[in-house]
Amino acid sequence: MIQRLRRAPRRLVRVLRGQAPLIRRASTESDVLQSAADMPIHVWIDGGPLGREQTGYFNLLSELIRRLARHQSPACIVHVVTQASGRQALLARLGTDGSSLRFHAIGWRAVHWSQIHRLLFGWYAQLLIALLSLGMIAVGIAKPNSIVVGAVIVSTVAQMAVLLDELGAELAEALGRPRQRYAARLVRFLWRRLPAPHGRAPTHNTIEIIFWRGRFKWDNSCRIAIVQDMTTRIHPELHTEGNVVEFDEFLGYVQRHAQTIVTVSEQSRLDIIDRIAVCPSSVSVFPMPVHPQYVQPHFSSGFVAWHGIVNRYVLCVGTVEPRKNLRRLVRAFELLKEEPAAGGLDLVLVGPSGWDSGFREFLIGTDAASRVRMLGFAPLEHLPSLYHFASAVICPSVYEGFGIPVLEAMCSSGVVLASRISSLPEVLGKDGILFDPYDTKDIARALLGALTLSPTDATNYRRRCRQRADAHLERLAREGAPAFLYDRLNG
């Protein structure tokens, strides 16, 4: 009653201004639901991956943002938390679709734990501590003080511990053992666990979406983590030690703070349920978004000529890393050198350099080196033409969470081949041209089969790939990200 009396003057002013009715009508359940449906959804997206535009995370995140920005009912107000480079790359990708986005500085969340480690334990920090210790020793000698002596002892012990930690890491590396710094592991452990969600979101109907290395901000929002695949858990030998450790810590953060885990294929969903302790009902799948240019792609042979490609070619798109299985692909391509169907055929590799640093040296030592072209990163608008005019598009990966190049090639009516493991059969279809990625001869067999298709069979196979891609696009329009997020908010 006292609170009502306190609010009475404010309500009277609102009534006189015409901002509130004199008599309130009782709200029904349908009114509440309708009001909730009419309220816009505020989607806050951690845009850390936007700073690396040549990665699969950038493609997934940018197209997810595009779909959210285009959605009208319920309206989505998209907040992107990123750095300046991420904002520039995203706006260049989205064009006019990015005009309604609200950008926010990522701030301290862009700081990586390794930067904190260098700040605390780098050589300049050690030099500063040594100078301070010498200064305190001089003060202690000139004017003895127990506090100064204690500070000198603590700083000296801390510095010796860090130096011994570094010496132990160097010795382990010299003996061929894993290089581990316990100081770095402690900083990494604390950095990933201390920033828990706290505070209240500034608006109702708030959804937070994070990717790898992201963090949630509020404890009353609908918190969604996107986990594209579990490759670091299934094939840790194909990744750097740092990536494996960081992804494990990210999964731990997701288990503690996320309400829903979203992935892009049914195979990835099963892998997540199998390898981390989560409730199966909390792991969901939504269709992988694709760039609008693949809905009705346009092809031009000029884009192919722009890259200096004059012969027939087999195309492979992906980062140069061990998981992409490019070395076995090159060996399989070598086996076809005597086949008439492979005469005058080049192998074209499109994609940025990854952590397979010895691939170029490996390529130089093969017989197929003169017939392999590494184009690096190709412009986005060139890819449909590169897919379409290729004699075959191959994805030999040993593991993929989805395989976006396979879907893009299918949208471009390409002759697509893929591994028969992980999620690739789910994308290409079990009736597609599949092979064992660990068997070089089987890769060569599948590639030769694609190259020897009759014109009629090749046309039918291209049409079949496009029809399967159309089915994915229809599902994307029907079960796309905005509807999925609204269901999570009200579920």
MARSE-629463 format. One record per residue: x, y, z of N, C-alpha, C in turn. Coordinates in pm, whole numbers, plus 50000, padded with zeros to 5 digits. Layout:
REM MARSE-629463
XYZXYZXYZ;...
//
This chain:
REM MARSE-629463
500834988050000500005000050000500875012650000;501915012550082502805024250089503475026649954;503885015749887504525017349756503535022849653;502275018549660501275023849568501075038849590;501025043149717500875057349746502055065349694;503245059649703504425066649653504375068049501;503805057949432503745058549286502575066849234;501615070249320500405077249276500685090549208;501535099449264501795112249194502365110349054;503285100749039503865098348906502795093448809;501915084548857500865079448770499895090548730;499575099648824498665110648793499255119548684;500545122248693501195130448590501125123448455;501345110348451501295102948325499875102948267;498855102148354497465102548306497155116148246;497585126948313497315140348262498025142948130;499185136948112499915138547986499395129347876;498455120647909497935111347810498835099447786;499785096947876500725085847860500235073047925;499125073448000498585061648067497085063148079;496315052148072494845053048085494445055848230;493265062048245492775065148380492415052348455;491795042848384491395030148444492175018948375;492885011148450493665000148394492774988248364;493004982248247492274970148212493084958048257;492414948448315493114936448362493754929248244;495004925648261495744918748154495434903948157;495124898548041494904884148029496194877347986;496174864147991497374856647951497704858947804;496664860147720496914862547577497534876247555;497124886247637497724899447626499204899047659;499534891447763500944890347803501764883847694;501224872947636501944866047530502094874847407;501004882347373501084891047257502094902247279;502114907647403503074918147434504504913047424;504734900747473506074894947464506474892547320;505484888347237505794885647097506114898447021;505464909647062505694922246992507004928847032;507554925047146508804931247191509964926547104;510844935547066511994931246986512954922747068;513634913847000514654905647064515994912747051;516654914547162517994920447161519014909047164;519744907647056520724896947043522114902947053;522844898947155524224903447175525154892247130;526004895347034526874885346974528324889047002;529054879347056530494881347077531194880246941;531724891446894532314891946760533804890446757;534384883446854535834881346852536334874746725;535644864146673536124857746549536054866646426;535384878146433535274886746315536614892846277;537564892846368538884898246334539694889046246;539204876646224539934866946141539004862546028;538944870745921537924868845819538184857045727;539314850345737539584838945650539264825745719;538484825945824538184813845899536734809845882;536444797145913535074792345907534184799146008;534744802846125533954809846225533464823246171;534294830146094533874842946037532704840945941;532774830745857531684828145763530384825145836;530464816345936529264812746012528694824746086;529544832246153529084843446234528504854646148;529174857946037528694869045954527354865745889;527164853345844525884849845782524774848445886;525114844346007524124844246115523664858446146;524604867746152524254881746178523404887346064;523714883545941522934888445827521474883945838;521264871345873519894866245884519144873045997;519824875446107519184882346219518834896746182;519734903546112519494917446075518334918745976;518134908545892517064909045793515694905545851;515674899245967514414894046018513524905446067;512214904046042511274914646075510314911046188;509834898746194508814895146293509174881746358;509564881646486509774893546569511054900846529;511064913746550512224921746512513424918146599;514584917846537515824914946608516724927246605;517084932046721518064942746732519394936146765;520314936646671521554929046682522664938146734;523254934246845524394941246904525634932646882;526624938146817527854930846788528984936846871;529574928746954530684933147039531974928546973;532734937946919533924934146844534914945646842;536074943146784537084953446769536884960746636;537684971146612537514979346492537724971146365;538714962246364538974954146245537814944746217;537214939246324536064930546306534864937946250;534644950146297533534958246246533734961246098;534954964846060535224968045920535024955845830;535534944145873535384932045793533924927845781;533164929245890531764925245887530944934245795;531144947345804530394956545719530754954645572;532014951345544532404948645405531714936045354;531504926345441530854913845401529344915745385;528704922945476527244923945476526694934745385;527464945145357526964955945273525824963245341;524714965145269523564972445324522874964845437;523064951645445522454944045553523024947645689;524194954045691524814957545818524484971545867;523584978545796523304992445833522574993645967;521814983446006521024984346130521754978546251;522964973646234523674967546345524144978046445;524204974046571524724982746676526034976746725;527104984146710528424979146747528834984446883;529544975946957530054979447089531504974947098;532304982947166533724979447182533854966847266;534734958047225534884945347296535644947047426;536464957547436537134960647562538074949747609;538044947247740538994937747800538764923547754;537564920547699537314906847657538124902947534;538714912947466539594909747354540984905847400;541274907947528542594904547581542714889547594;543784884047542544034869747550544864866747673;544704854647726545434851147848546944851847827;547414848847705548854849347679549394863647692;548554873647661548984887547679549124890847827;548214885547909548334887448054549604880748106;549894868848053551094861648097552354869448060;552384874847937553564882647897553694895247982;552544901248017552584913348099553144910548238;552754899048295553164895948432554524889248439;554864881248336556064873048346557034875048230;556804885148146557734887948037559054893348088;560034894447996561374898748038561354912948093;560474921548036560434935348086559834935748226;558864926848254558314926248390559374921148487;560144911248443561214906048529562284916648555;562594924548451563574935248469563064945748567;561774949148555561184958948647561204953848790;560874941048809560884935248944562304935249000;563284932048914564674931948960565124945849004;564754956048926565134969748962564444974049092;563164970449107562464973749231563084966549350;563494954049329564134946549438565444953049480;566234957249379567484964049411567234977049487;566194984349443565864996749512565434994249656;564614983749676564164980749813565324975649898;566264968349837567434963849912568254975849958;568414985649867569164997649904568465005150016;567125006150008566375012850114566505005150245;566454991750237566554983550357567914984850424;568974986250342570324987950399570455001650465;569935011950395570055025450449569195027350573;568005021350571567085022950684566365009750705;566905001150790566314987850810564834988650847;564034980350777562594980150800562094966150768;561324960350859560854946650840559924945450719;559124955750691558214955250576558994954950446;560034963450438560854963850317561574950550297;562124945050405562834932250396561874921150350;560654921050404559674911050363559294912350217;559134924950170558804927150028559934922449938;561184924849979562334920249900562354905049892;562094898450004562104883750005561004878249915;559794883949924558684879049842558974881049693;559444892849654559714895549512560834886649460;561854884249544562964875749501562514861349482;561704856349577561204842649565560314841149441;559444851149417558564850549299559364850649170;560404859049167561224859749047561994846749025;562514840849131563214828149118562274817049071;561024817249121560064806949079559764808048930;559614820248880559344822148737560544817848654;561754821248698562944817448624563124802248622;562854795648735562944781048739561884774648650;560704780848645559634775848558560064776648412;560654787848374561134789548236562264779848206;563184778148301564294768848282563784754548267;562784750748347562204737448335561544735148200;560884745448146560254744248015561294742547905;562404750247914563464748947815564114735147822;564314730047943564924716847960564004705947905;562704707147931561754697247879561754697247726;561834708947667561864709647520563134703447465;564254705647534565514699747489565494684547497;564744679047593564644664547609563524658447525;562844666747445561774661747361560464659347433;560284665247549559044663847625558144675947603;556864674947639555974686547623556474698747700;556444710147633556924722647693555784728747774;555904728947906554854733947993555404744348089;554744755648093555074765948192553934766448292;554224763648417553164763248516552604777048545;553444787348531552944801048549551904804248442;552204800348317551254802848208549974794848228;550094782548274548904774348297548034780248408;548674785948511547914792148619547164804448569;547834813048492547174824948437546024820948346;546254811048262545214806548170544014800848246;544294793248351543234787248432542364798148495;542994808148557542244818748624541504827648524;542144830548411541544839548312540274833748252;540214820548239539034814348180537914812148281;538204812448410537204808848509536654820548590;537434831048605536974841948690535844850248628;535834853448496534784862348444533454855048425;532724852448533531404846048524530354856648492;529224852648431528154862348403527654868848532;527444881948527526964889048645526184901348599;525354906648686524584918548653523344915248573;522554925548547521294924048476521404930048337;520784923348241520784928448104519994941448096;520414950748010519734963848004518344963247944;517994952547874516684951547809516094937647833;514774936747817514114923747822514374916247691;514004903547688514174895347568515614896147516;516564894247604517974895247568518574881447549;519264879647438519964867247407521444870347389;522284862347449523734863547428524234851347353;525044853747252525624842947171527134844447173;527824833747208529284834047208529824822847122;531034824947073531794815046999533034811647081;533954804747018535204801047082535894813547137;536324812847264537004823447338536064834447385;534764833247359533824843447403533444841747549;532784852047603532324851747742530944858047751;530124852747842528814858647867528974870547961;527984879647953528074891948031527044892648143;525804887748119524734889348217524224875748263;523644875748384523144863148440521644861248420;520944871148364519504869648341519154868848193;520154867048107519904866047964519754851347925;519294849247802519274835747745520654833547681;521454824747740522854823347702523044811247610;523534813947490523704803747387525174803447344;525744791647341527124789847292527084781847163;527784786647062527854779646934529164771846930;529044758746923530194749646913530104743046776;530994746846686530884742246548531264727646533;532264723046607532674709046597533484705346721;533864692746728534654687446840535974681946791;536524688246690537724682646627538914682146721;539034691746814540184691446905540074680047005;538864675347033538684663847121538864650747045;538394650246921538434637846844539794635646780;540404646446728541714645446663542654656046720;543044654846846543954665046902545314665246835;545704653946773547014653446708547074662246584;545924666646534545884675046414545874689946446;546004693446574545934707346616547144710846701;547384723746716548454728046804548044725646949;549034724247034548744721747176547944733147238;548264745447197547534756947250546054756647213;545754753047087544354752347045543584741647122;544224730247145543554719347217543224723647360;544194729647428543984733847567542924744747575;543004754647486542054765747490540624761047461;540474751947366539134747247335538564738947450;539404731147517538934723747634538454733347743;539184744147763538774753947864537484761047822;537334763747692536094769847644534904760547667;535094747647642534014738047667533644737747815;534654738747903534354739348045533554751648081;533904763048021533144775448045531714774047996;531544767747881530204765647825529374756647916;529984746047967529254737048057528774744248183;529564753748231529204760748355528164771548335;528194778448219527404790748208526394790948093;526524782547992525584782947880524314775247913;523184780447865521914773547881521614764447763;522134767947647521914760047525523214759847445;523524748247390524634746747297524054744547158;524534752247063524044751446925525184746846836;524884737846745525864733346647525194732746510;525954728746408525474730546271525214717546198;525374706046263525064693346199524684683146305;523954673146264523534662746357524734654646406;525724652746319526924645446360527674653146469;527794666246454528444674246557527664673746688;526344673646679525514672546800525814659546874;525894648546801526184635746864527594635646924;528544642046855529914642746908529954650847037;529214661747043529194670147164528594662447281;527464655747257526814648047364527714636747412;528474631047320529314619447353530564623347431;531034635747415532364639147468532364649547578;531254655947607531214664847724529934661947802;529964664847931528844661648020527774672448010;526854670747915525734680047899524464671947879;523344678247908522054671847885521794671647734;521444660047676521224659447530520194669447480;519164672347561518124681647516518624696047509;519774698947570520314712647567521194715147445;521414704947363522244706247242521324705847121;521324716447043520414717646930521184720246801;520494718346690521074720346558520254730746483;520924740446422520214748746326520994748646195;520314750346083520964749045953522104758945935;523174754245874524314762945846523904773845748;524044786745786523714797445691524754798445581;524324803345467525204804545351525044818445292;526074823245226526044836645168524924837845064;524224849245059523114850744963523504848644817;524774850344783525164848644644524984834244595;524874824744690524704810744650523254806844631;522314815744662520904812544638520634812244488;521094822344417521014822644271522384826844219;523334817644218524714821344183524854825044035;525794833944010526144837943874527584833743847;527814828343727529124822643695529754830443580;531064832043591531824838843486533184832243474;533514827943354534834821843332535954832043348;535604844943345536614855243365537234854643503;536444850743604536994849443739538024838143745;537784827443669538744816443665540034820943595;539884827943483541054832843411541824843143492;541124850543579541784860743661542854854543749;542664841943789543654834943871544704827743788;544684829543657545684823343571545454808543547;544234803843564543914789643543543484787943397;544244780143322543944778043180543604763443150;544054754043234543774739843213542524735543290;542074723443262541044717543348541624715843488;540754716143589541294715843724540344709043821;540944703543926540224698444042540414708644154;539334712344220539374723044319539214717544460;540014722844552539874719844694539964732944770;538964735844853538894748444927538994745545076;539924752145143540074750245287541424755345335;541514757745463542774762145524543814751145513;545064755145493546164745445485546514741145628;545914730145670546144724745804546024709545796;546564702245892546554687545883545164681445871;544154687545934542814681845931542234681445790;542684690145702542144690645566542694679445478;543714672145526544174660045458544734662945318;545384674245302545864678145169547024669545122;547814664245212548954656145170548494643245103;547494636745160546974624645096546294628144963;545674639844956545064643944830546114645544721;547244651544754548324653144656548854639544614;549024630344709549494616844675548494609744583;547204611444611546194605444524546224611644385;546474624644379546554631344250547754626244170;548834622844241550004616944174549664603644107;548794595744170548454582644116547694583543984;547144595243953546344596843831547154602043713;548464603543729549244610143624549264602143493;549074588843501549084580543380547684578543323;546664583543390545294581643343544964591743233;544384587043121544024596543013543044607243058;542124603743150541124613543194541744624743274;542964622443329543624632643409544694640143331;544754638043201545744645043121545484659943117;546514667943140546364682543140545534687843255;545444680143362544614683943477545484689943587;545014700843646545714707243758544904705343886;545614705543998544984705644130545114719744185;543984726344210543964740244257543534740244403;544374745944489544094746944633543794761444667;542634763844724542214777444762542024777744912;542654787244978542504788545122543744794445185;543584800445302544724806745371545654796245431;546854800445464547814791745530547414789545674;547544777145719547234773745857548484769545931;548374758846011549514754746093550204742346038;549974739045909550774728645845551914735645773;552894740045851553964748545797554864741145699;554904727845706555774720345617555114715745489;553904720645461553194715545343553874719645213;554344731845205554994736245081556254728145054;557044725345157558234716945137557834702945093;556764697645152556264684545110555854684844963;555174695544923554674696544786555824697044686;556884704244720558034705344629558674691744605;558624682944704559244669744691558394659444621;557224662944570556354653444502556444655044350;556014644644279556024645144132554934654344078;553934657144161552804665344115553004680144141;554194684044187554414698044226554114707744113;554464704143990554264713243878552804714543838;551954705343886550534705543848549624709743963;550214714544072549434719044188549574734144199;548444741144205548414755644218547854759344355;548564767644429548084772744557547724787444539;546424790344539545954803944513545884812444639;545914806244756545724813944878544264817844895;544034829544953542674834044981542074840144854;540944834544807540274839544688539134848944727;538894859444650537774868444680536444860844684;535554865444768534284858544789533484857244660;533464867644578532644867344457533224858244349;534474853644365535084844644267534724830044293;534354826744416534204812744453533124805344374;531914810844353530914803244275531424799044138;532144807744070532664804343938533764793743948;534634794944049535674784744067535064771144094;534004770644175533314758044201532684752444073;531994761043999531164756543887531994751243771;533074758043739533864754243621534914743543651;535014739143775535964728443808535464715143753;536404706743711536034693143669535524685043786;536024688143905535534681844029535934690744145;535094690744248535394697744374535484687144482;536614686644552536854675844646537104681244786;536574674344885536784677645026537304665145096;538634663645111539204651345166539424651645317;538764660645390539034662545532538794649645611;539584648045717539384636645806538314639745911;537954652445925536854656046014536364670045977;535044671645974534414684745952533174685646039;532994697346101531754699546175530574701046083;530804706645965529764707645863530374706145723;531334714545689531914714145555531254724245464;531424737245496530764747745419531204747945273;532484744745236532814744345093532004734045015;531634722945080530814712945012529454718744977;528814725545072527514731545045527624742544940;528664750744947528834761444848529024755644708;529804744744698530004738444567528714732244515;527904726544604526624720944562525684731944514;525684743444584524884754744538525334759744401;526624757844371527174762344243527094751544136;526334740844162526144729844066527474723444027;528324721144126529604714744100529514699744111;530544692844057530684678444075531464676544206;530764673044313531324673644448531644659644498;532854658044555533294645744619533654649144763;533454639644855533764642544995534084629645069;534704631345185534994620045274533684613945323;533744601145354532534594545402532484593745555;533214602545623533194602745769532764616445818;532514617445947532034629446018530734634245954;530574647245935529294652845890529174653745738;530224650545664530204652845520529154644445446;528944631545480527834624345415526474630545447;526344636745562525094643445598524834655345506;525894662145463525754673745376525594669545230;526504661145182526494657145042525434646745012;525084638645112524144627745089524874614545070;524284603945119524934590945111525014585544969;524224591344878524304587044738525274595544658;526024604444725527044612244657528314604144638;529294610144575530584603544552531414605244679;531564594344755532254594544884533464585244879;534414587544970535634579444973536184579245115;537134570045137537814568945266538984578845267;538974588845354540044598945350541404593745393;541454582145458542734576545502543354567445396;542634564645289543094555545184543384563545058;544664565245027545044573244911544494567344782;544504554144771543984547744649542484549744635;541764549844746540324552044739540014566444699;540834575944745540654589844701540874590944551;541944584244502542224584544358541094577844279;540554566844332539454559844263538234568844250;537854575444360536684584244356536914596044261;538114601444264538424612844177538384608644030;538934596844000538904591943863537464589243819;536644584043911535244581643876534514594543841;534814605343912534174618143881534664623743748;535944621643718536504626943594536034619343471;535634606743488535224598443375533704597643359;532964605943430531514606243410531194610843268;530204604743209529764609143077529124622943089;529054630542980528424643842989527024643443048;526244633043011524884632143066524914629243215;525774619743256525864616443399526404628243480;527364635443424527904647143494526834657843512;526034660143408524954669943417523924665843521;523574652943521522604648043619523154649143761;524444646243778525034647043912525094661543960;525424670643870525424684843907524004689343947;523004684743872521634688343905521224682444039;521674670244066521344663744193521974671344310;523224676044294523874683844399523124696944424;522694703444317521974716044333520624713844401;519944702944368518654700144431518814697644580;519874690644617520104688344760520454701444831;521194710144763521484723344821520214731544835;519304730644737518034737844746517224733244867;517274720144895516554715045012517124721045141;518444722845146519054729145263518634743745273;518604750845160518214764945162516754766445205;515894757245164514494757745208514384755445358;515154745945408515154743545552515704755745627;516704762145569517274774045632516234785245640;515434786745534514384796945536513284793445635;513044780545654511954776145742512374775345888;513614770945913514074768746050515304777146081;515384788946022516584797046034516834802246174;517904809646188518364814146319517354822446396;516654832446336515744840646417514654832546485;513994823546409512944815346470513514806446578;514704801046553515344792346652515624800046781;516164812046769516484819946887515224823846964;514154827046892512914830746959512344818947036;512484806946980512034794947052512834792947179;514154795347172514994793847292514594804047399;514244816147355513904826647450512614823547523;511674817047454510374814247514510244799847562;511324792047544511254778047585511764775847723;
//
